[in-house]
């Protein structure tokens, strides 16, 4: 499925983008927030990769491995989303404090 491959590549590109921003950030809350965003993208990447494998191969081993990838990927994305929502107010306060100084 070419559309799934397109989304896999988009997720990988955003993961690399957020991870680069994570290493370049100096503010602690923003660093955690960017880490959460990169976790979401990595989780989506792994989950979509598992879905894509279902279309490519038709063996029992593929179904087992794809199921593991899908579950772990989407759980990681869900946990990353929870962390994103948790750190968002701290990032906003951190940015507000930075603008006031």
Secondary structure, DSSP 8 states (H G I E B T S, - for coil): -HHHHHHHHHHHHHHHHHHHHHHH---HHHHHHHHHHHHHHHHHHHHHHHHHHHHH--SHHHHHHHHHHHHHHHHHHHHHHHHHHHHHHHHHHHHHHHHH-
